[in-house]
Amino acid sequence: MRQAIELAKTGMLAGNGGPFGCVIVKDGKVVGQGSNLVLKTKDPTAHAEVVAIRDACKTLDHFQLEGCEVYTSCEPCPMCLGAIFWARPAKVFFACTKEDAAEAGFDDEFIYQEIEVKPENRRIPMVSLMREESLKAFELWKEKGDKDLY
């Protein structure tokens, strides 16, 4: 956790993004790490957890983090929480809470609230188009014999 906290501070002081850091460990060894790189990369998805997940998956040569532990300097935001669940680590440890993040100006509560709103009524309206045509891709997936489930 100390390494994640240090990454949060050094990345932020370097101007890379907000004060967030993350380290991923497997069998007692660091396999991935990252700090928030949103400003440096001009990528709104470059949160510390996402950066660390990408790093760890590359190191492990796998798309999931089975048997890994995630150490993050702050409770994950909704996007990072989703990425963590998709990556399937064994456990997540966090230092600061989402309330601490909100107090520092990183308030994600509106996103949690938006998840419960019908897509067409969200702050950013979401409109379904060409569903029938797109369902064909799912049908192909269902029929695909050599697929890797994830």
Accessible surface in RSA format (square Angstrom, percent):
REM  Atomic radii and reference values for relative SASA: ProtOr
REM  Chains: A
REM  Algorithm: Lee & Richards
REM  Probe-radius: 1.40
REM  Slices: 20
REM RES _ NUM      All-atoms   Total-Side   Main-Chain    Non-polar    All polar
REM                ABS   REL    ABS   REL    ABS   REL    ABS   REL    ABS   REL
RES MET A   1    70.08  36.3  41.65  27.6  28.44  67.7  41.65  35.4  28.44  37.7
RES ARG A   2   211.74  88.9 204.95 104.5   6.79  16.2  78.73 107.6 133.00  80.6
RES GLN A   3    83.71  46.8  76.00  55.5   7.71  18.4  37.06  78.9  46.65  35.4
RES ALA A   4     0.00   0.0   0.00   0.0   0.00   0.0   0.00   0.0   0.00   0.0
RES ILE A   5    64.76  36.9  64.76  48.2   0.00   0.0  64.76  46.6   0.00   0.0
RES GLU A   6    86.71  49.8  86.62  65.5   0.09   0.2  42.70  82.6  44.00  35.9
RES LEU A   7    36.38  20.3  36.16  25.9   0.22   0.6  36.34  25.5   0.04   0.1
RES ALA A   8     5.89   5.4   5.89   9.1   0.00   0.0   5.89   8.3   0.00   0.0
RES LYS A   9   100.69  49.1 100.69  61.8   0.00   0.0  52.49  47.2  48.20  51.3
RES THR A  10    66.06  47.0  60.25  61.1   5.81  13.8  52.79  70.9  13.27  20.1
RES GLY A  11     5.17   6.4   0.00   N/A   5.17   6.4   4.95  13.6   0.21   0.5
RES MET A  12    73.58  38.1  65.02  43.0   8.56  20.4  39.27  33.4  34.31  45.5
RES LEU A  13   140.28  78.1 107.16  76.7  33.12  83.3 110.15  77.4  30.13  81.1
RES ALA A  14    74.50  68.5  34.24  52.8  40.26  91.6  46.98  66.2  27.52  72.9
RES GLY A  15    45.96  56.7   0.00   N/A  45.96  56.7  31.30  85.9  14.66  32.8
RES ASN A  16    24.31  16.8  24.31  23.5   0.00   0.0   0.00   0.0  24.31  23.5
RES GLY A  17     6.18   7.6   0.00   N/A   6.18   7.6   1.37   3.8   4.81  10.8
RES GLY A  18    14.33  17.7   0.00   N/A  14.33  17.7   6.95  19.1   7.38  16.5
RES PRO A  19    52.64  38.4  43.40  39.6   9.24  33.6  43.40  35.8   9.24  57.5
RES PHE A  20    33.03  16.5  32.90  20.4   0.13   0.3  32.90  19.9   0.13   0.4
RES GLY A  21     0.00   0.0   0.00   N/A   0.00   0.0   0.00   0.0   0.00   0.0
RES CYS A  22     0.10   0.1   0.10   0.1   0.00   0.0   0.00   0.0   0.10   0.1
RES VAL A  23     4.19   2.8   4.19   3.8   0.00   0.0   4.19   3.6   0.00   0.0
RES ILE A  24     0.00   0.0   0.00   0.0   0.00   0.0   0.00   0.0   0.00   0.0
RES VAL A  25    25.35  16.7  24.56  22.2   0.79   1.9  24.56  21.3   0.79   2.2
RES LYS A  26    65.22  31.8  62.17  38.1   3.05   7.3  25.71  23.1  39.51  42.1
RES ASP A  27   135.98  95.3  92.02  91.6  43.96 104.0  44.47 104.7  91.51  91.3
RES GLY A  28    76.54  94.4   0.00   N/A  76.54  94.4  34.93  95.8  41.61  93.2
RES LYS A  29   143.26  69.9 139.19  85.4   4.07   9.7  87.53  78.8  55.73  59.4
RES VAL A  30    62.84  41.3  45.43  41.1  17.41  41.9  45.43  39.5  17.41  47.2
RES VAL A  31    13.17   8.7   7.94   7.2   5.22  12.6  11.46  10.0   1.71   4.6
RES GLY A  32     1.51   1.9   0.00   N/A   1.51   1.9   1.33   3.6   0.18   0.4
RES GLN A  33    73.43  41.1  67.75  49.5   5.68  13.5  13.29  28.3  60.14  45.6
RES GLY A  34     6.58   8.1   0.00   N/A   6.58   8.1   6.58  18.0   0.00   0.0
RES SER A  35    13.76  11.6  10.82  14.4   2.94   6.8   1.03   2.2  12.74  17.8
RES ASN A  36     9.20   6.3   8.65   8.4   0.56   1.3   0.00   0.0   9.20   8.9
RES LEU A  37    40.47  22.5  40.47  29.0   0.00   0.0  40.47  28.4   0.00   0.0
RES VAL A  38    38.70  25.5  37.93  34.3   0.78   1.9  37.93  33.0   0.78   2.1
RES LEU A  39   115.75  64.5 105.92  75.8   9.83  24.7 108.15  76.0   7.60  20.5
RES LYS A  40   136.54  66.6 109.09  66.9  27.44  65.3  66.36  59.7  70.18  74.8
RES THR A  41    69.71  49.6  42.00  42.6  27.71  66.0  49.49  66.5  20.22  30.6
RES LYS A  42   177.49  86.6 145.06  89.0  32.43  77.2 115.81 104.2  61.69  65.7
RES ASP A  43    42.78  30.0  41.16  41.0   1.62   3.8  14.52  34.2  28.26  28.2
RES PRO A  44   102.07  74.4  95.02  86.6   7.05  25.6  96.10  79.3   5.98  37.1
RES THR A  45    52.54  37.4  52.54  53.3   0.00   0.0  48.05  64.5   4.50   6.8
RES ALA A  46     3.93   3.6   3.93   6.1   0.00   0.0   3.93   5.5   0.00   0.0
RES HIS A  47    48.30  26.4  48.30  33.6   0.00   0.0  26.66  27.5  21.63  25.2
RES ALA A  48     0.04   0.0   0.00   0.0   0.04   0.1   0.00   0.0   0.04   0.1
RES GLU A  49     8.35   4.8   8.35   6.3   0.00   0.0   0.29   0.6   8.07   6.6
RES VAL A  50    13.15   8.7  13.02  11.8   0.13   0.3  13.15  11.4   0.00   0.0
RES VAL A  51    26.61  17.5  24.19  21.9   2.42   5.8  25.43  22.1   1.19   3.2
RES ALA A  52     0.00   0.0   0.00   0.0   0.00   0.0   0.00   0.0   0.00   0.0
RES ILE A  53    18.10  10.3  18.10  13.5   0.00   0.0  18.10  13.0   0.00   0.0
RES ARG A  54   131.13  55.1 121.85  62.1   9.28  22.1  60.40  82.5  70.73  42.9
RES ASP A  55    55.45  38.8  50.10  49.9   5.35  12.7  14.47  34.1  40.98  40.9
RES ALA A  56     0.00   0.0   0.00   0.0   0.00   0.0   0.00   0.0   0.00   0.0
RES CYS A  57    22.83  17.3  20.38  22.7   2.45   5.8  15.74  39.9   7.10   7.7
RES LYS A  58   175.12  85.4 151.60  93.0  23.52  56.0 104.43  94.0  70.69  75.3
RES THR A  59    82.26  58.5  49.01  49.7  33.25  79.2  42.97  57.7  39.30  59.4
RES LEU A  60    52.93  29.5  30.04  21.5  22.89  57.5  33.99  23.9  18.94  51.0
RES ASP A  61   131.31  92.0 109.42 108.9  21.89  51.8  30.18  71.0 101.13 100.9
RES HIS A  62    85.10  46.5  73.12  50.8  11.99  30.7  54.76  56.4  30.35  35.3
RES PHE A  63    99.20  49.6  81.00  50.2  18.20  47.4  85.55  51.9  13.65  39.1
RES GLN A  64    15.60   8.7  12.49   9.1   3.11   7.4   0.48   1.0  15.12  11.5
RES LEU A  65     0.31   0.2   0.20   0.1   0.12   0.3   0.31   0.2   0.00   0.0
RES GLU A  66    96.74  55.5  92.27  69.8   4.48  10.7  38.88  75.2  57.86  47.2
RES GLY A  67    48.31  59.6   0.00   N/A  48.31  59.6  28.02  76.9  20.29  45.4
RES CYS A  68     0.00   0.0   0.00   0.0   0.00   0.0   0.00   0.0   0.00   0.0
RES GLU A  69    56.66  32.5  56.66  42.9   0.00   0.0  10.28  19.9  46.38  37.9
RES VAL A  70     1.07   0.7   1.07   1.0   0.00   0.0   1.07   0.9   0.00   0.0
RES TYR A  71    47.41  22.1  47.41  27.0   0.00   0.0  25.10  18.9  22.30  27.5
RES THR A  72     0.60   0.4   0.60   0.6   0.00   0.0   0.00   0.0   0.60   0.9
RES SER A  73     8.18   6.9   5.86   7.8   2.32   5.3   5.70  12.1   2.48   3.5
RES CYS A  74     6.75   5.1   6.71   7.5   0.03   0.1   4.21  10.7   2.53   2.7
RES GLU A  75    48.82  28.0  41.11  31.1   7.71  18.3   6.01  11.6  42.80  34.9
RES PRO A  76     8.85   6.4   6.83   6.2   2.02   7.3   7.20   5.9   1.65  10.3
RES CYS A  77    18.85  14.3  12.94  14.4   5.92  13.9  12.67  32.1   6.19   6.7
RES PRO A  78    17.19  12.5   6.46   5.9  10.73  39.0   8.07   6.7   9.12  56.7
RES MET A  79    72.06  37.3  55.94  37.0  16.12  38.4  50.95  43.3  21.11  28.0
RES CYS A  80     0.53   0.4   0.53   0.6   0.00   0.0   0.00   0.0   0.53   0.6
RES LEU A  81    67.09  37.4  67.09  48.0   0.00   0.0  67.09  47.1   0.00   0.0
RES GLY A  82    29.37  36.2   0.00   N/A  29.37  36.2  28.73  78.8   0.64   1.4
RES ALA A  83    28.36  26.1  18.48  28.5   9.88  22.5  24.68  34.8   3.68   9.8
RES ILE A  84     7.22   4.1   7.11   5.3   0.11   0.3   7.22   5.2   0.00   0.0
RES PHE A  85   144.84  72.5 135.38  83.9   9.46  24.6 137.97  83.7   6.86  19.6
RES TRP A  86   167.44  67.2 162.09  78.5   5.35  12.6 134.31  71.6  33.13  53.8
RES ALA A  87     4.32   4.0   2.24   3.5   2.07   4.7   4.07   5.7   0.25   0.7
RES ARG A  88   103.09  43.3  91.66  46.7  11.43  27.2  41.79  57.1  61.31  37.2
RES PRO A  89    23.49  17.1   4.72   4.3  18.77  68.2   4.73   3.9  18.76 116.6
RES ALA A  90    75.79  69.7  34.58  53.4  41.21  93.8  45.31  63.8  30.49  80.8
RES LYS A  91   116.41  56.8 109.58  67.2   6.82  16.2  63.30  57.0  53.10  56.6
RES VAL A  92    49.03  32.3  27.10  24.5  21.92  52.8  27.10  23.6  21.92  59.5
RES PHE A  93    70.45  35.2  66.54  41.2   3.91  10.2  70.45  42.7   0.00   0.0
RES PHE A  94    90.80  45.4  68.04  42.1  22.76  59.2  68.04  41.3  22.76  65.1
RES ALA A  95    43.57  40.1  15.28  23.6  28.29  64.4  25.23  35.5  18.33  48.6
RES CYS A  96    60.37  45.7  57.82  64.5   2.55   6.0   5.64  14.3  54.73  59.0
RES THR A  97    48.96  34.8  48.96  49.6   0.00   0.0  45.16  60.7   3.81   5.8
RES LYS A  98    71.77  35.0  67.95  41.7   3.81   9.1  37.33  33.6  34.44  36.7
RES GLU A  99   110.00  63.2 101.80  77.0   8.20  19.5  66.86 129.3  43.14  35.2
RES ASP A 100    69.91  49.0  61.45  61.2   8.46  20.0  16.71  39.3  53.20  53.1
RES ALA A 101    12.92  11.9   7.17  11.1   5.76  13.1  12.88  18.1   0.04   0.1
RES ALA A 102    36.56  33.6  23.01  35.5  13.55  30.8  23.35  32.9  13.22  35.0
RES GLU A 103   157.57  90.5 127.44  96.4  30.12  71.7  51.86 100.3 105.71  86.3
RES ALA A 104    70.45  64.8  35.43  54.7  35.03  79.7  48.14  67.8  22.31  59.1
RES GLY A 105    64.07  79.0   0.00   N/A  64.07  79.0  33.69  92.4  30.38  68.0
RES PHE A 106    79.74  39.9  73.16  45.3   6.58  17.1  78.59  47.6   1.15   3.3
RES ASP A 107    80.75  56.6  67.54  67.2  13.21  31.2  23.23  54.7  57.52  57.4
RES ASP A 108    38.83  27.2  34.79  34.6   4.04   9.6   2.41   5.7  36.42  36.3
RES GLU A 109    75.72  43.5  73.21  55.4   2.50   6.0  36.55  70.7  39.16  32.0
RES PHE A 110    84.82  42.4  81.24  50.3   3.58   9.3  82.04  49.7   2.78   7.9
RES ILE A 111    63.17  35.9  63.01  46.9   0.15   0.4  63.17  45.5   0.00   0.0
RES TYR A 112    54.36  25.4  47.27  26.9   7.09  18.4  43.37  32.6  10.99  13.5
RES GLN A 113   100.98  56.5  93.19  68.1   7.80  18.6  38.04  81.0  62.94  47.7
RES GLU A 114    32.69  18.8  32.62  24.7   0.07   0.2  16.82  32.5  15.87  13.0
RES ILE A 115   101.82  57.9  88.01  65.6  13.81  33.3  90.07  64.9  11.75  31.9
RES GLU A 116   151.00  86.7 118.48  89.6  32.52  77.4  50.50  97.7 100.50  82.1
RES VAL A 117    49.79  32.8  42.68  38.6   7.11  17.1  47.88  41.6   1.92   5.2
RES LYS A 118   136.60  66.6 130.50  80.1   6.11  14.5  77.48  69.7  59.13  63.0
RES PRO A 119    63.26  46.1  63.26  57.7   0.00   0.0  63.26  52.2   0.00   0.0
RES GLU A 120   101.15  58.1  86.34  65.3  14.81  35.3  45.75  88.5  55.41  45.2
RES ASN A 121   100.90  69.6  73.54  71.1  27.35  65.9  21.54  51.8  79.35  76.7
RES ARG A 122    55.02  23.1  48.37  24.7   6.65  15.8   6.95   9.5  48.07  29.1
RES ARG A 123   164.17  68.9 128.70  65.6  35.47  84.4  60.64  82.9 103.53  62.7
RES ILE A 124   129.86  73.9 127.70  95.1   2.16   5.2 128.77  92.7   1.09   2.9
RES PRO A 125    90.57  66.0  74.25  67.7  16.32  59.3  74.25  61.3  16.32 101.5
RES MET A 126    92.52  47.9  85.00  56.3   7.51  17.9  72.93  62.0  19.59  26.0
RES VAL A 127   114.28  75.2  83.99  76.0  30.29  73.0  87.85  76.3  26.42  71.7
RES SER A 128    94.68  80.0  59.83  79.9  34.84  80.3  54.38 115.8  40.29  56.4
RES LEU A 129   141.95  79.1 117.12  83.8  24.83  62.4 120.72  84.8  21.23  57.1
RES MET A 130   129.05  66.8 106.72  70.6  22.34  53.2  79.76  67.8  49.29  65.3
RES ARG A 131   147.60  62.0 139.54  71.1   8.06  19.2  53.53  73.2  94.08  57.0
RES GLU A 132   123.42  70.9 118.22  89.4   5.20  12.4  66.77 129.1  56.66  46.3
RES GLU A 133   100.69  57.8  92.37  69.9   8.32  19.8  30.37  58.7  70.32  57.4
RES SER A 134    65.01  54.9  55.84  74.5   9.17  21.1  32.98  70.2  32.04  44.9
RES LEU A 135    56.93  31.7  56.86  40.7   0.08   0.2  56.86  39.9   0.08   0.2
RES LYS A 136   134.94  65.8 133.40  81.8   1.54   3.7  85.90  77.3  49.04  52.2
RES ALA A 137    64.62  59.4  55.30  85.3   9.31  21.2  57.71  81.3   6.90  18.3
RES PHE A 138   125.07  62.6 124.93  77.4   0.14   0.4 125.02  75.8   0.05   0.2
RES GLU A 139    81.39  46.7  81.39  61.6   0.00   0.0  36.84  71.3  44.55  36.4
RES LEU A 140   123.11  68.6 119.23  85.3   3.88   9.8 119.48  83.9   3.63   9.8
RES TRP A 141    94.45  37.9  91.35  44.2   3.11   7.3  75.94  40.5  18.52  30.0
RES LYS A 142   133.48  65.1 110.77  68.0  22.72  54.1  71.80  64.6  61.68  65.7
RES GLU A 143   130.08  74.7  98.52  74.5  31.56  75.1  49.40  95.5  80.69  65.9
RES LYS A 144    90.38  44.1  77.55  47.6  12.82  30.5  63.94  57.5  26.44  28.2
RES GLY A 145    82.53 101.8   0.00   N/A  82.53 101.8  41.67 114.4  40.87  91.5
RES ASP A 146   115.00  80.6  86.69  86.3  28.31  66.9  50.23 118.2  64.76  64.6
RES LYS A 147    60.25  29.4  38.65  23.7  21.60  51.4  26.34  23.7  33.91  36.1
RES ASP A 148   105.61  74.0  96.58  96.1   9.03  21.3  20.97  49.3  84.64  84.4
RES LEU A 149   134.78  75.1 111.91  80.1  22.86  57.5 111.97  78.6  22.81  61.4
RES TYR A 150   153.05  71.5 118.02  67.1  35.04  91.2  76.38  57.4  76.68  94.5
END  Absolute sums over single chains surface
CHAIN  1 A    10178.9       8414.1       1764.8       6148.7       4030.2
END  Absolute sums over all chains
TOTAL         10178.9       8414.1       1764.8       6148.7       4030.2
